[in-house]
Amino acid sequence: MSFETTRDGSSGMRIRDVGLAAVRGLALALVCLPGAVLCFCLTLLSIALVPIGVGIVTTPWVLTGVRAFADRRRLLAAEWGGVRVPRTYRPLPADANPWARTFGMLGDPATWRDFRWLPADMTVGFVTALLAFALPLYPLEGLVIAAGLWRAMPDGYWYGFVHVTDQTSAYYAAALAVVLLVPALWLAPRMLRAHFRLTAGLLGGGEGELAERVRVLTETRRDAVDTSAAELRRIERDLHDGAQARLVAMGMDLGTVEALIEKDPARARELLAQARRSSAEALTELRELVRGIHPPVLAERGLGDAVRALALRLPVPVETDVDLPGRAEAPVESAAYFAVSEVLTNAVKHSGADRIWVDVHHAEGRLRISVTDDGKGGAVAGAGSGLAGVERRLGTFDGVLAVSSPAGGPTMVTMEIPCALS
């Protein structure tokens, strides 16, 4: 039995998805109840000890643990439920003393959202996670009972409202299980998603999210201005040191030719040939410069063909898989193209890869690009790496970058930019 994706784009379900939701629901149920109870009780105890001084020392440690617990759930919400929960904690000075750390964390609205979320997670969150596991399991239990397990029970077995004591009642139990199976398969993944939406509703939102949004926009605007200034300086330097210098030299050669054309025609012909070569080289450099500003293939044929053309110029075999039903806005395409170019350049220079795979597609309002290589791994997106510049470039468009690069490889760099296609 399967439920495929409908024509209008709503999510379908498959048996595999239901089984995955059930396993994840059980894992969450086993984690959220004891974890939330422990975090809630420790937080209450530590805050209660603040007036006598003990809590000044313990509260930062306890709240750091609570934040780690909440961060783990944010990660699971994104990976398992596709629900993004922003992290909006206020930064604390690195050299803050225990007193400043304690009251700085207690004065953070995000701390109290965590504290409000913990009781909900240990009750409603536990129930929704458990239902994601129990709902598909219950019809299977009825089918197993009807198949003959009831015979091993002297007093029969109650399945729902059916008391299974003979073969006829076993048929009734099997029919009830089949009737319950369809809504159970439909509800199980939705219970898991409801669990994560509850997490998002209680951990996200508020002034903290707005402040975080303002901070990110401020940083991305500053990065965009710095990047634009650096790009202008690069263009000016390339023009001055390359094409401009060649054109000046060519002008001087032509002036010399003018003076020698009657006195030394042979020398004049040599200088004309040299001027012709200089003009061809200047034209090549100008074309390369224009391609670095905005590749013609990108403007004419779109991101997919531009990425394919980029892959053809690399010394390493690159497989491209592009599925774009339309075109994004020109600034988004340009940012995505140069981000892919930077990631591919890094892979060729540093990974030692024998093959690279590039996947470009658009889904759920996001342009998603994955670049995978079979190299040695160890790539990081920290300061000083080329990936940090890619992250800043994507951040201008609210894009994100994720890197998975264990030692020994493979390396996968995933980029996402929210955008619509024409």
Buried (B, 14 or more C-beta within 10 A) or exposed (E): EEBEEEEEEEEEBBEEBBEBBBEBBBBBBBBBBEBBBBBBEBBEBBBEBBEEEEBBBBBBBBBEBBBEBBBEBBEBBBEBBEBEBBBBBBEEEEEBEBEEBBBBBBEBBBBEBBBEBBBBBBEBBBBBBBBBBBBBEBBBBBBBBBEEBBBEEEEBBEBBEBBBBEEEBBEBBBEBBEEBBEEBBBBBBBBBBBBBBBBBBBBBBBEBBEBBEEEEEEEBEEBBEEBEEEEEEEBEEBBEEBBBBBBEBBEEBBEBBEEBBEEBEEEBEBBBEBBEEBBEBBEEBBEEBEEBEBBEBBEEBBBBBBBBBBBEEBEBEBEBEBEBEEBBEEEBBBBBBBBBBBBBEBBBEBBBBEEBBBBBBBEEEBBBBBBBBBBBBEBEBEEEBBBBBBBBBBBBBBBBBEBEBEEEBBBBBBBBBEBEBE
